[in-house]
Amino acid sequence: MANNSEDPAILAHQCYLKKDYASALQHLNELENLVGNDVVLLKRIHHNKAVVELAASDMKNIDKFQNSITECVGVKYPDEELEGTASPFAIYNYAVLLYHSRYYYQSTVILEKLLLSKTIKDKTLLHHALILLLECTLCRRSYEKTIEIANCYGDTFKPNDDLNNVYQRLVCRAQVFLGQKFTLKPDSIENIVIIAQQQYVSGNINESADTLGMYKVIKTTYNTRSEGEDIWAAINNNLGVIFLSIKKPYLAAKYFQNALKEHFKTLEAEDIQRLIICKDRPIYIYNLGLALLATKNIEGAFECLVEAARHYPNNPLVWVRLAECCIKKCCNDEVQKFTVKKLGSGSHTRVLVAREKEKYSLAGESFAIPSLSLEFAALCLRNAITLLPNEDAPIDATHPFIQAPPGPPINWKQRCELKNSIHVLQSYIFLHLQDPLAALVSANELLSQTDALKSHITWAHIYAAEALIILDKTVEAIEHLQPTIIQELVSGFPDQMRDIIGVSVWAKAAVCNILRGDLLQARKILQQISSSKILPLQMRWIFLLAAVVVSIHFSIIIFMLSPIYGIKGSLYGGYSHLGLRQPSVSWCKELRLRIPPSSVVALVSYPGSGNTWLRYLLQQATGIMTGSIYMDYGLRVHGFPAENVTNGSVLVVKTHEGPPSDNKFQAAILLIRNPRDAILFEYLLIKADFNRIHKGHIGTAPKSAFKRRTREHKSDWATYVSVELGTWENTHKLWLTKFSGAIYIVHYEVLVRDTKRVLYGILNFLNYTVTEDDMNCALTNKEGIYRRRKKHKDFDPFTPNMYAALQTVQQRVIYMITDYQRTHNQTY
């Protein structure tokens, strides 16, 4: 609070400490009248009023506090460049706001500048600033920085026992991850968690579990409301991690579920709009997903990991785990069905054997929709491998190389092993998707690595051989099936694994020779099973059975009915070998790129606002392709061939993100839809986007999806509405306030009601002219397949409180739009 000698300041401070916030504000108003035009004092008073008002709102009035505090420090949220005249107290509170909003880097920079400025005269403020800085470095996993700060300022905490205990715990948390030893008394629940973590990292799993179990006998007054962390959820989570590490996934899943229950209890007891609240739910969900995957509960694991991917999209391990779910599900559920036809007679008899056609998504449905399919697994693996940078190996291969929250960083050695695993999985998936060429590329990429594990190299040889057999390159396939090569690679494998690989390799080698017509060589290979030098004894009986099957099966000639390559020269040719169907959209004119390229224009919207439909209308009217910052293969093969194209050769570029920092876009079309309808179409209980998961870009979800509940949380739908309403507002706020280029605002409801006028306005903004015939054709085909139909017109899942929140947020955005149009002299 203000350190002024006037009575109103002292009285205001006393009232604040007594939590009499109304009286504190009254005294601050009196003080404001007394100081007159003193700018410095007025700023301090405004800062104190902001703090009191936030406390009076029970830490809920975050937006007002953010506006007040940024005005006091002279900065735009969440920037870290501050005015030199700002009060140290105001700067500290701004750093606190950034910390609880998870802007750890910005908070760290501000606190470091504050300490270097040496303007802090109050010891209490200095202590709190140091504690917050240590927390920020821990959240950023900059553990060496934590120790460095502790060494510089550690002595300042010694006179204060309470703060010194907090300081010691923070330092010990950093030492855990640096492998340094420390001594901490197990006399508090917080210390127990840290000690158990050290024991776990050191490999003393049983001791770690025993230490965590001590929480039952320790008396504690831990207050989640003030601390912002749910210690009971954390303890259950850590116990789950311990049991998962000792291969007891069922127990682990139980503890992770307990962690979520504790978390939900906190959410029910506290208002989720408070500034200080536990936000660790994604960690518990991710860990639960891993445990469920280990228990072979594939569907449950997939749901958890889909949600985890939304919170940790830059962690390649999350995407690999999602792909693993898809592979396990498809391998367990798929029963390969074949069609058999007999052609010719006598010596010219041929038997045609082919797999039945795969069931691909319906028109307009996207493979990017999270679903337990191999197509989605392929996309997940592509995301994972994109997140692994191609750089030269560092000197220290064990040094952290890639941040992978919520887990520890990935070092170079782990990066290489993970990338090789992805190549193996890609080869397997592409073979199942009848794309042998892509499978061969992945396998060869792995075989080119000099430091790959033997297990990876073995499977790469097998998958490469299988791909080459399908491509009718049996000579090259045999090179991957040399017995001496495989025998050396599998020499250290368990017996069961060696048996599996041996049968696979020898069967494929025999197949290759039979397909070549070299029956003598095939017979020679089959006879080698009697040699213990080639195959171990326990493998022989398995191979005898396999050899009989192979001999019988390949006495007929097998033809693959499905084409390997697509239409040459087509824009879809690069992807048609995946077996994807061509789009069934009827275009007014043939789609083409924009020549010469023009400026890059963003087509911005919150998901579910009609972005895809507007792209469809623009392509119908102009014949020019529209792009996207995303790669949605379903859209790419169903009418949007320029997916993932983000340059001036496309008319507009779809995005749901905020304005990029690299000024990529010169202008933007902002498509705004009523938040009620947009959020309704995007809702999916706890895990992902509602409409996209259930029916893709053009579907609707069943009523039952809105009625699902977790056992502890009253309504997932209510939580989703609260969170996504903030996202809806923030998306439009960022573009209206942060984007420096021209913006053309389009309201979805007006687009539906008066499509022709709105399209002409957009094309005028894009400086593109179309004929009347072009426009009429676009309007005739305006419905297309990309506009969702309202299936449940009378169904309304929104409560009165939700409608009140929707109206408040919508009104704020309307004010922003009005202000933008007035500032830029625009009318729509």
DRENKE-770697 format. One record per residue (C-alpha): residue in three letters; chain; z, y negated, x negated. Coordinates in steps of 0.5 Angstrom, whole numbers, plus 500, padded with zeros to 3 digits. Example, Ala and Ser with C-alpha at 12.3 -4.5 7.8 and 13.67 -1.06 7.14 Angstrom:
<nodes>
 rest kette   w   v   u
  Ala     A 516 509 475
  Ser     A 514 502 473
</nodes>
This chain:
<nodes>
 rest kette   w   v   u
  Met     A 500 500 500
  Ala     A 500 493 498
  Asn     A 504 490 493
  Asn     A 505 483 495
  Ser     A 512 480 495
  Glu     A 511 477 503
  Asp     A 515 480 508
  Pro     A 510 483 512
  Ala     A 507 487 506
  Ile     A 514 490 505
  Leu     A 515 491 513
  Ala     A 508 494 513
  His     A 510 499 508
  Gln     A 516 501 511
  Cys     A 513 502 517
  Tyr     A 508 507 514
  Leu     A 513 511 511
  Lys     A 517 512 517
  Lys     A 510 514 520
  Asp     A 510 508 525
  Tyr     A 503 506 524
  Ala     A 502 501 530
  Ser     A 508 497 527
  Ala     A 505 498 520
  Leu     A 498 495 523
  Gln     A 501 489 526
  His     A 505 487 520
  Leu     A 498 488 516
  Asn     A 495 483 521
  Glu     A 500 478 520
  Leu     A 499 479 513
  Glu     A 492 478 514
  Asn     A 493 471 517
  Leu     A 497 469 512
  Val     A 493 470 506
  Gly     A 487 466 509
  Asn     A 481 466 505
  Asp     A 483 470 499
  Val     A 478 475 498
  Val     A 481 480 493
  Leu     A 488 480 498
  Leu     A 483 481 504
  Lys     A 480 487 501
  Arg     A 487 490 499
  Ile     A 489 489 506
  His     A 483 492 509
  His     A 484 498 505
  Asn     A 491 499 507
  Lys     A 489 498 514
  Ala     A 484 503 513
  Val     A 489 508 510
  Val     A 494 507 516
  Glu     A 488 508 521
  Leu     A 486 514 518
  Ala     A 494 517 518
  Ala     A 494 514 525
  Ser     A 488 518 528
  Asp     A 492 524 524
  Met     A 486 524 519
  Lys     A 481 525 524
  Asn     A 477 518 524
  Ile     A 473 520 518
  Asp     A 467 516 519
  Lys     A 471 509 520
  Phe     A 475 510 514
  Gln     A 469 512 510
  Asn     A 466 505 512
  Ser     A 472 501 511
  Ile     A 473 505 504
  Thr     A 466 504 502
  Glu     A 466 496 504
  Cys     A 472 496 500
  Val     A 470 499 493
  Gly     A 463 496 494
  Val     A 459 502 494
  Lys     A 454 506 499
  Tyr     A 457 513 501
  Pro     A 457 518 497
  Asp     A 454 514 491
  Glu     A 459 513 484
  Glu     A 457 506 482
  Leu     A 463 502 483
  Glu     A 464 494 483
  Gly     A 468 492 477
  Thr     A 473 488 482
  Ala     A 475 494 486
  Ser     A 482 496 487
  Pro     A 485 502 483
  Phe     A 488 505 490
  Ala     A 481 504 494
  Ile     A 477 507 488
  Tyr     A 482 513 488
  Asn     A 482 514 496
  Tyr     A 474 514 496
  Ala     A 475 519 490
  Val     A 479 523 495
  Leu     A 474 522 501
  Leu     A 469 525 496
  Tyr     A 473 531 494
  His     A 474 533 501
  Ser     A 467 532 503
  Arg     A 465 537 497
  Tyr     A 462 531 493
  Tyr     A 466 534 487
  Tyr     A 461 531 482
  Gln     A 461 524 484
  Ser     A 469 524 485
  Thr     A 469 527 478
  Val     A 465 521 475
  Ile     A 469 516 479
  Leu     A 476 518 477
  Glu     A 474 519 470
  Lys     A 471 511 470
  Leu     A 478 509 473
  Leu     A 482 512 468
  Leu     A 477 509 462
  Ser     A 478 503 465
  Lys     A 486 503 464
  Thr     A 487 499 470
  Ile     A 492 503 473
  Lys     A 499 500 473
  Asp     A 502 505 478
  Lys     A 505 511 475
  Thr     A 505 515 481
  Leu     A 497 513 482
  Leu     A 496 515 475
  His     A 499 522 477
  His     A 495 523 483
  Ala     A 489 521 480
  Leu     A 490 526 474
  Ile     A 491 532 479
  Leu     A 485 530 483
  Leu     A 481 530 477
  Leu     A 483 537 475
  Glu     A 482 539 482
  Cys     A 475 537 482
  Thr     A 473 540 475
  Leu     A 476 546 477
  Cys     A 472 546 484
  Arg     A 466 545 479
  Arg     A 468 551 474
  Ser     A 468 546 468
  Tyr     A 474 550 466
  Glu     A 474 547 459
  Lys     A 474 540 462
  Thr     A 480 542 465
  Ile     A 484 544 459
  Glu     A 481 537 455
  Ile     A 484 533 461
  Ala     A 490 537 461
  Asn     A 491 536 453
  Cys     A 490 528 454
  Tyr     A 494 527 459
  Gly     A 499 533 460
  Asp     A 505 529 457
  Thr     A 505 524 463
  Phe     A 507 529 468
  Lys     A 514 532 464
  Pro     A 519 527 467
  Asn     A 517 529 475
  Asp     A 518 536 476
  Asp     A 514 537 482
  Leu     A 508 534 480
  Asn     A 509 538 473
  Asn     A 509 544 477
  Val     A 503 542 480
  Tyr     A 500 540 474
  Gln     A 502 547 470
  Arg     A 498 551 476
  Leu     A 492 547 475
  Val     A 492 548 468
  Cys     A 493 556 469
  Arg     A 488 556 474
  Ala     A 483 554 468
  Gln     A 486 559 463
  Val     A 485 565 468
  Phe     A 477 564 467
  Leu     A 477 562 460
  Gly     A 481 568 458
  Gln     A 487 565 456
  Lys     A 494 567 456
  Phe     A 500 563 460
  Thr     A 507 564 462
  Leu     A 508 562 470
  Lys     A 514 564 474
  Pro     A 513 568 480
  Asp     A 518 564 484
  Ser     A 513 561 489
  Ile     A 507 563 493
  Glu     A 502 559 489
  Asn     A 504 562 483
  Ile     A 504 569 485
  Val     A 497 568 487
  Ile     A 495 565 480
  Ile     A 499 571 476
  Ala     A 495 576 480
  Gln     A 489 573 479
  Gln     A 490 573 471
  Gln     A 492 580 472
  Tyr     A 486 582 476
  Val     A 481 578 471
  Ser     A 485 582 465
  Gly     A 483 589 468
  Asn     A 490 590 471
  Ile     A 488 592 478
  Asn     A 495 595 480
  Glu     A 499 590 477
  Ser     A 495 585 481
  Ala     A 496 588 487
  Asp     A 503 589 486
  Thr     A 504 582 485
  Leu     A 500 579 491
  Gly     A 505 584 495
  Met     A 511 580 493
  Tyr     A 509 574 498
  Lys     A 513 579 503
  Val     A 520 577 499
  Ile     A 519 570 497
  Lys     A 521 564 502
  Thr     A 516 559 502
  Thr     A 515 552 506
  Tyr     A 507 552 505
  Asn     A 504 547 510
  Thr     A 497 549 511
  Arg     A 496 542 514
  Ser     A 498 538 508
  Glu     A 495 542 503
  Gly     A 488 543 506
  Glu     A 488 551 504
  Asp     A 490 557 507
  Ile     A 494 561 502
  Trp     A 495 567 507
  Ala     A 488 568 508
  Ala     A 487 567 501
  Ile     A 492 573 499
  Asn     A 489 577 504
  Asn     A 482 575 501
  Asn     A 484 577 494
  Leu     A 487 584 496
  Gly     A 481 585 499
  Val     A 477 584 493
  Ile     A 482 588 489
  Phe     A 481 594 494
  Leu     A 473 593 493
  Ser     A 473 593 486
  Ile     A 477 600 486
  Lys     A 472 603 491
  Lys     A 476 603 497
  Pro     A 471 599 501
  Tyr     A 474 600 508
  Leu     A 481 598 506
  Ala     A 477 592 503
  Ala     A 474 590 509
  Lys     A 480 590 513
  Tyr     A 483 585 509
  Phe     A 477 581 509
  Gln     A 478 581 516
  Asn     A 485 579 516
  Ala     A 483 573 512
  Leu     A 478 571 517
  Lys     A 484 572 522
  Glu     A 488 568 519
  His     A 483 562 518
  Phe     A 481 562 525
  Lys     A 489 562 527
  Thr     A 489 555 523
  Leu     A 483 553 526
  Glu     A 486 554 533
  Ala     A 492 551 531
  Glu     A 489 545 527
  Asp     A 483 540 529
  Ile     A 477 542 525
  Gln     A 475 534 525
  Arg     A 481 533 520
  Leu     A 479 531 513
  Ile     A 484 536 510
  Ile     A 482 542 513
  Cys     A 481 549 510
  Lys     A 473 550 509
  Asp     A 473 557 505
  Arg     A 471 561 511
  Pro     A 464 562 508
  Ile     A 467 566 502
  Tyr     A 471 571 506
  Ile     A 465 572 510
  Tyr     A 461 573 504
  Asn     A 466 578 501
  Leu     A 467 582 508
  Gly     A 459 583 508
  Leu     A 460 586 501
  Ala     A 465 591 504
  Leu     A 461 592 510
  Leu     A 455 594 506
  Ala     A 459 599 502
  Thr     A 462 602 508
  Lys     A 454 603 510
  Asn     A 456 598 516
  Ile     A 449 595 515
  Glu     A 448 591 521
  Gly     A 455 588 520
  Ala     A 454 587 513
  Phe     A 447 583 514
  Glu     A 450 579 519
  Cys     A 455 576 514
  Leu     A 451 576 509
  Val     A 446 572 513
  Glu     A 451 566 514
  Ala     A 453 567 507
  Ala     A 446 565 505
  Arg     A 446 559 509
  His     A 452 556 505
  Tyr     A 450 559 498
  Pro     A 442 559 498
  Asn     A 442 558 491
  Asn     A 446 564 489
  Pro     A 441 570 488
  Leu     A 446 575 489
  Val     A 446 573 496
  Trp     A 439 574 497
  Val     A 439 581 493
  Arg     A 444 583 498
  Leu     A 441 581 504
  Ala     A 435 585 501
  Glu     A 439 591 500
  Cys     A 441 591 507
  Cys     A 434 591 509
  Ile     A 432 597 505
  Lys     A 438 601 507
  Lys     A 437 600 514
  Cys     A 429 601 514
  Cys     A 430 608 509
  Asn     A 435 611 514
  Asp     A 432 609 520
  Glu     A 424 610 518
  Val     A 421 617 520
  Gln     A 414 617 517
  Lys     A 409 619 522
  Phe     A 403 621 521
  Thr     A 396 622 524
  Val     A 392 628 522
  Lys     A 384 629 524
  Lys     A 380 634 522
  Leu     A 372 633 520
  Gly     A 367 637 518
  Ser     A 367 645 518
  Gly     A 366 650 513
  Ser     A 366 648 506
  His     A 365 641 508
  Thr     A 372 641 512
  Arg     A 376 635 511
  Val     A 383 633 513
  Leu     A 385 626 514
  Val     A 392 624 514
  Ala     A 394 617 515
  Arg     A 401 614 517
  Glu     A 401 611 524
  Lys     A 400 603 524
  Glu     A 407 599 522
  Lys     A 410 595 528
  Tyr     A 409 588 526
  Ser     A 411 582 529
  Leu     A 408 579 535
  Ala     A 404 573 535
  Gly     A 408 567 533
  Glu     A 414 571 530
  Ser     A 416 569 523
  Phe     A 417 574 518
  Ala     A 422 569 515
  Ile     A 427 570 521
  Pro     A 433 574 519
  Ser     A 432 581 521
  Leu     A 433 588 518
  Ser     A 426 589 516
  Leu     A 422 590 509
  Glu     A 418 584 510
  Phe     A 424 580 510
  Ala     A 427 584 504
  Ala     A 421 582 500
  Leu     A 422 574 502
  Cys     A 429 575 500
  Leu     A 427 578 493
  Arg     A 422 572 492
  Asn     A 428 567 493
  Ala     A 432 571 489
  Ile     A 427 571 483
  Thr     A 425 564 484
  Leu     A 433 562 483
  Leu     A 433 566 476
  Pro     A 429 561 471
  Asn     A 424 563 466
  Glu     A 427 560 459
  Asp     A 428 562 452
  Ala     A 434 566 451
  Pro     A 440 562 449
  Ile     A 444 564 442
  Asp     A 450 566 446
  Ala     A 448 571 451
  Thr     A 455 571 455
  His     A 455 564 456
  Pro     A 455 562 463
  Phe     A 448 560 465
  Ile     A 447 560 472
  Gln     A 452 557 477
  Ala     A 453 563 483
  Pro     A 458 560 488
  Pro     A 462 563 491
  Gly     A 462 568 485
  Pro     A 463 566 477
  Pro     A 457 564 474
  Ile     A 451 568 471
  Asn     A 450 569 464
  Trp     A 444 570 460
  Lys     A 445 578 460
  Gln     A 447 579 467
  Arg     A 441 574 469
  Cys     A 436 579 465
  Glu     A 439 585 469
  Leu     A 439 582 475
  Lys     A 431 580 475
  Asn     A 430 587 473
  Ser     A 433 590 479
  Ile     A 429 585 483
  His     A 423 588 480
  Val     A 425 595 481
  Leu     A 426 593 489
  Gln     A 420 589 489
  Ser     A 416 595 487
  Tyr     A 419 600 492
  Ile     A 418 595 498
  Phe     A 411 593 496
  Leu     A 410 601 496
  His     A 413 601 503
  Leu     A 409 595 506
  Gln     A 402 599 503
  Asp     A 401 593 498
  Pro     A 400 598 492
  Leu     A 397 592 488
  Ala     A 404 588 488
  Ala     A 408 594 487
  Leu     A 404 595 480
  Val     A 405 588 478
  Ser     A 412 588 479
  Ala     A 413 595 475
  Asn     A 409 592 470
  Glu     A 413 586 469
  Leu     A 419 590 468
  Leu     A 416 595 463
  Ser     A 414 588 459
  Gln     A 421 587 458
  Thr     A 424 589 451
  Asp     A 431 589 453
  Ala     A 431 593 460
  Leu     A 436 598 462
  Lys     A 433 606 462
  Ser     A 434 606 469
  His     A 430 600 471
  Ile     A 425 603 466
  Thr     A 425 610 469
  Trp     A 424 607 476
  Ala     A 418 602 474
  His     A 414 608 471
  Ile     A 415 612 477
  Tyr     A 413 606 482
  Ala     A 407 604 477
  Ala     A 405 611 477
  Glu     A 405 611 485
  Ala     A 402 605 486
  Leu     A 396 607 481
  Ile     A 395 613 485
  Ile     A 394 610 491
  Leu     A 389 605 488
  Asp     A 385 611 486
  Lys     A 387 610 478
  Thr     A 390 617 477
  Val     A 388 617 469
  Glu     A 392 610 468
  Ala     A 398 614 473
  Ile     A 398 620 468
  Glu     A 400 615 462
  His     A 406 613 466
  Leu     A 408 620 468
  Gln     A 409 623 460
  Pro     A 414 628 460
  Thr     A 417 626 454
  Ile     A 418 619 456
  Ile     A 421 621 462
  Gln     A 426 626 459
  Glu     A 428 621 454
  Leu     A 429 616 459
  Val     A 434 620 464
  Ser     A 437 624 458
  Gly     A 444 620 459
  Phe     A 443 620 467
  Pro     A 448 624 472
  Asp     A 445 631 473
  Gln     A 443 629 481
  Met     A 440 623 479
  Arg     A 436 627 473
  Asp     A 434 632 479
  Ile     A 431 627 483
  Ile     A 427 623 478
  Gly     A 425 630 475
  Val     A 422 632 482
  Ser     A 419 626 483
  Val     A 415 625 476
  Trp     A 413 632 476
  Ala     A 410 632 483
  Lys     A 406 626 482
  Ala     A 404 628 475
  Ala     A 401 635 479
  Val     A 398 630 484
  Cys     A 394 626 479
  Asn     A 391 632 476
  Ile     A 389 635 483
  Leu     A 386 629 485
  Arg     A 382 628 479
  Gly     A 380 636 480
  Asp     A 383 638 474
  Leu     A 386 644 477
  Leu     A 388 647 470
  Gln     A 392 642 468
  Ala     A 396 641 474
  Arg     A 397 649 473
  Lys     A 399 648 466
  Ile     A 404 642 469
  Leu     A 407 647 474
  Gln     A 408 652 469
  Gln     A 412 648 464
  Ile     A 418 649 469
  Ser     A 420 655 465
  Ser     A 421 651 459
  Ser     A 428 649 458
  Lys     A 426 644 453
  Ile     A 422 640 458
  Leu     A 426 641 464
  Pro     A 434 642 465
  Leu     A 436 649 468
  Gln     A 439 646 474
  Met     A 433 642 476
  Arg     A 428 648 476
  Trp     A 429 651 483
  Ile     A 428 644 486
  Phe     A 422 643 482
  Leu     A 419 650 484
  Leu     A 420 648 491
  Ala     A 417 642 490
  Ala     A 411 645 486
  Val     A 410 650 492
  Val     A 410 644 497
  Val     A 405 640 492
  Ser     A 400 645 491
  Ile     A 400 647 499
  His     A 400 639 501
  Phe     A 394 637 496
  Ser     A 390 643 497
  Ile     A 387 638 502
  Ile     A 384 631 501
  Ile     A 388 625 503
  Phe     A 385 619 505
  Met     A 388 612 507
  Leu     A 386 609 513
  Ser     A 389 603 512
  Pro     A 385 598 508
  Ile     A 388 595 501
  Tyr     A 385 588 501
  Gly     A 384 583 506
  Ile     A 378 579 508
  Lys     A 375 576 501
  Gly     A 374 568 501
  Ser     A 379 567 507
  Leu     A 385 563 506
  Tyr     A 389 569 508
  Gly     A 386 573 503
  Gly     A 392 573 498
  Tyr     A 397 576 504
  Ser     A 392 580 508
  His     A 394 586 504
  Leu     A 401 586 506
  Gly     A 398 589 513
  Leu     A 399 582 516
  Arg     A 395 581 522
  Gln     A 390 574 522
  Pro     A 392 569 527
  Ser     A 390 569 534
  Val     A 390 562 535
  Ser     A 383 558 538
  Trp     A 382 552 534
  Cys     A 378 546 537
  Lys     A 375 546 530
  Glu     A 375 550 523
  Leu     A 382 548 519
  Arg     A 381 545 513
  Leu     A 384 541 507
  Arg     A 384 533 507
  Ile     A 379 531 502
  Pro     A 380 526 498
  Pro     A 388 527 499
  Ser     A 392 522 502
  Ser     A 399 519 501
  Val     A 404 525 503
  Val     A 407 524 510
  Ala     A 413 528 512
  Leu     A 414 530 519
  Val     A 422 530 519
  Ser     A 426 533 525
  Tyr     A 432 537 526
  Pro     A 431 545 527
  Gly     A 429 546 534
  Ser     A 426 539 536
  Gly     A 418 541 536
  Asn     A 416 540 529
  Thr     A 412 547 529
  Trp     A 409 545 536
  Leu     A 407 538 534
  Arg     A 404 540 527
  Tyr     A 400 545 532
  Leu     A 397 539 536
  Leu     A 395 535 530
  Gln     A 391 541 527
  Gln     A 388 541 534
  Ala     A 386 534 534
  Thr     A 384 533 527
  Gly     A 382 540 524
  Ile     A 386 538 518
  Met     A 392 543 516
  Thr     A 399 541 516
  Gly     A 404 543 510
  Ser     A 411 545 509
  Ile     A 416 545 504
  Tyr     A 418 552 506
  Met     A 414 558 506
  Asp     A 414 562 512
  Tyr     A 409 567 512
  Gly     A 409 568 519
  Leu     A 407 561 520
  Arg     A 402 562 515
  Val     A 398 568 518
  His     A 399 565 525
  Gly     A 395 558 524
  Phe     A 399 554 519
  Pro     A 395 557 512
  Ala     A 398 551 508
  Glu     A 405 553 509
  Asn     A 409 551 502
  Val     A 403 546 501
  Thr     A 407 539 500
  Asn     A 401 534 497
  Gly     A 396 529 500
  Ser     A 391 535 502
  Val     A 395 536 508
  Leu     A 396 531 514
  Val     A 403 532 514
  Val     A 409 536 511
  Lys     A 414 539 515
  Thr     A 421 538 513
  His     A 428 539 516
  Glu     A 432 536 510
  Gly     A 434 529 508
  Pro     A 430 524 504
  Pro     A 428 527 497
  Ser     A 431 523 491
  Asp     A 424 524 487
  Asn     A 420 519 492
  Lys     A 416 525 494
  Phe     A 414 522 501
  Gln     A 411 515 502
  Ala     A 412 515 509
  Ala     A 415 519 515
  Ile     A 414 521 522
  Leu     A 421 522 525
  Leu     A 421 527 531
  Ile     A 427 526 535
  Arg     A 429 531 541
  Asn     A 435 530 545
  Pro     A 441 534 541
  Arg     A 443 538 547
  Asp     A 436 541 547
  Ala     A 435 542 540
  Ile     A 442 545 539
  Leu     A 441 550 544
  Phe     A 435 552 542
  Glu     A 438 553 535
  Tyr     A 444 556 536
  Leu     A 446 563 534
  Leu     A 453 565 534
  Ile     A 457 565 527
  Lys     A 451 567 523
  Ala     A 444 563 524
  Asp     A 439 560 528
  Phe     A 439 562 535
  Asn     A 432 562 537
  Arg     A 429 564 531
  Ile     A 433 570 530
  His     A 432 572 537
  Lys     A 425 571 538
  Gly     A 422 567 533
  His     A 419 560 533
  Ile     A 417 561 540
  Gly     A 422 565 543
  Thr     A 428 564 547
  Ala     A 435 567 547
  Pro     A 439 572 552
  Lys     A 444 569 556
  Ser     A 449 574 553
  Ala     A 448 571 546
  Phe     A 452 565 549
  Lys     A 458 569 551
  Arg     A 460 573 545
  Arg     A 466 571 542
  Thr     A 470 573 536
  Arg     A 477 576 537
  Glu     A 481 570 534
  His     A 477 564 535
  Lys     A 476 562 543
  Ser     A 468 560 542
  Asp     A 463 561 537
  Trp     A 459 557 541
  Ala     A 464 551 541
  Thr     A 464 551 533
  Tyr     A 457 551 533
  Val     A 456 545 537
  Ser     A 461 541 533
  Val     A 458 543 527
  Glu     A 451 542 528
  Leu     A 452 536 532
  Gly     A 454 533 526
  Thr     A 448 536 522
  Trp     A 443 533 528
  Glu     A 446 526 527
  Asn     A 446 526 519
  Thr     A 439 528 519
  His     A 437 522 523
  Lys     A 442 518 519
  Leu     A 439 519 512
  Trp     A 432 518 514
  Leu     A 433 512 518
  Thr     A 438 509 513
  Lys     A 436 512 506
  Phe     A 428 513 506
  Ser     A 425 507 503
  Gly     A 418 508 506
  Ala     A 415 507 513
  Ile     A 417 511 519
  Tyr     A 414 512 525
  Ile     A 419 515 531
  Val     A 417 520 536
  His     A 421 522 542
  Tyr     A 420 529 543
  Glu     A 421 528 551
  Val     A 416 522 551
  Leu     A 411 527 547
  Val     A 411 532 552
  Arg     A 411 527 558
  Asp     A 405 523 555
  Thr     A 402 527 549
  Lys     A 395 523 549
  Arg     A 398 516 548
  Val     A 404 519 543
  Leu     A 398 523 539
  Tyr     A 394 517 538
  Gly     A 400 513 536
  Ile     A 401 518 530
  Leu     A 394 518 528
  Asn     A 394 511 528
  Phe     A 400 511 523
  Leu     A 397 516 519
  Asn     A 390 512 519
  Tyr     A 386 518 522
  Thr     A 381 517 527
  Val     A 379 522 532
  Thr     A 373 522 537
  Glu     A 375 523 545
  Asp     A 372 530 545
  Asp     A 377 532 539
  Met     A 383 529 543
  Asn     A 381 532 550
  Cys     A 380 539 546
  Ala     A 387 538 543
  Leu     A 390 536 550
  Thr     A 386 542 553
  Asn     A 390 547 548
  Lys     A 396 543 548
  Glu     A 401 549 550
  Gly     A 398 554 545
  Ile     A 403 559 543
  Tyr     A 408 555 539
  Arg     A 412 551 545
  Arg     A 418 555 547
  Arg     A 419 556 555
  Lys     A 425 555 558
  Lys     A 427 562 560
  His     A 434 561 563
  Lys     A 433 554 567
  Asp     A 439 554 571
  Phe     A 444 556 565
  Asp     A 448 551 562
  Pro     A 453 553 556
  Phe     A 455 546 555
  Thr     A 462 544 557
  Pro     A 464 537 559
  Asn     A 467 536 553
  Met     A 461 538 549
  Tyr     A 457 533 553
  Ala     A 462 527 552
  Ala     A 461 529 544
  Leu     A 453 529 545
  Gln     A 453 523 549
  Thr     A 457 519 543
  Val     A 453 522 538
  Gln     A 446 521 541
  Gln     A 448 513 543
  Arg     A 450 512 535
  Val     A 443 515 533
  Ile     A 440 510 539
  Tyr     A 443 504 536
  Met     A 441 506 529
  Ile     A 434 507 532
  Thr     A 434 500 535
  Asp     A 437 497 529
  Tyr     A 431 500 525
  Gln     A 426 498 529
  Arg     A 429 491 530
  Thr     A 429 490 522
  His     A 422 493 521
  Asn     A 419 489 527
  Gln     A 417 496 530
  Thr     A 416 498 538
  Tyr     A 414 505 540
</nodes>
